[in-house]
Amino acid sequence: MTIYLNGKYIPKEQARYDLFFDGGVFETMRAYGGKIFKLSEHIKRLFMSAKFLGMNVSYVSEEIEEICCNVLENARLERASVRISIANGNLMVIVSSLPVYPQEYYEKGVLITTTSLVKQPPMPQAKSSNFLPGVIARAEANRNNPFEVVFLNHQGFVTEGTVSNIFMVKNGLLITPPPYLGLLNGITRQCVLEIAMQTGMRTRQVPFTRYDLFTADEVFLTNSTIEILPVSVVDGRMVGDGMAGKISRGLREGYWQMVEGYGRYTPPDKKKFYLYSRQCAIYFIIIWTVICQSYFSSFSNLPFPVS
């Protein structure tokens, strides 16, 4: 873990997390191949959040982008989580290794629950450091040990998870709650909608209830860290056939292609294929070389000259 606070690199033990607990804004980003994905978009939203909360940021966006890139380079991590926090005139950037989720999560999906706690943020567009609603919701749902807890608004409509956006698929239609219901318009959420539009997939941003999740063909979560993560169980009820669905798998592949186009990153599945292909090519060259050497060496043993 590498920590940058107000112009200096500091040890983890000296990090002043308390400076950012109240009244601050933050962004969590992901780096692939030593490059921060959608950096400009994240920094733009950081400034929007600060504006919504009436905060005065003493940096310009280019300065913050440069700081984030420098801290990532200093950390020497190819795949990393990059978190930037601003509060009360303080700026902190933390670069750490990404959590490693089991591949089973992406193949079989995860368990989520909804919470009875109604989330009514005054400004859902602002990504602030007020974590209390999420902490309470997770404490309430802890007995079920869910991967994520999903909020409903005062009308009973699904909004978002504590740290993620949510999508569902019904009859080939991709559906996600509209931001006006009280949710953060996540960067990965925006990427998914962009991929869907580019591939001609039908999409709708409309309100729906948790009962719609129960009857959905597919459900999945999105954020910068988990990317696109299938959901197999909602409030104890199986979604679809209990496995990652065709559409969520296709969108995840499209997301990887977007990442590859943005930087030089090879997704794990493709990396295995590339390594296997390269090994096969090497073996072919070695075998072909041996055959050629054997073939031409046979001419040197002939009793007459070869012209």
Buried (B, 14 or more C-beta within 10 A) or exposed (E): EBBBBEEEEBEEEEBEEEBBEEBBBBBBBBBBBBBBBBBEBBBBBBBBBBBBBEBEBEBEBEEBBEBBBEBBEEBEBBEBBBBBBBBEEEBBBBBBEBEEBEEEBBEBBBBBBBBEBBBEBEEBBBBBBBEEBBEBBBEBBEEEEBBBBBBBBEEEBBBBBBBBBBBBBBEEBBBBBBBEBBBBBBBBBBBBBEBBEEEEBEBEBEBBEBEBBBEBBBBBBBBBBBBBBBBBBBBEEEBBEEBBBEBBBBBBBBBBBBBBEBEEBBBEEBEEEEEEEEEEEEEEEEEEEEEEEEEEEEEEEEEEEEE
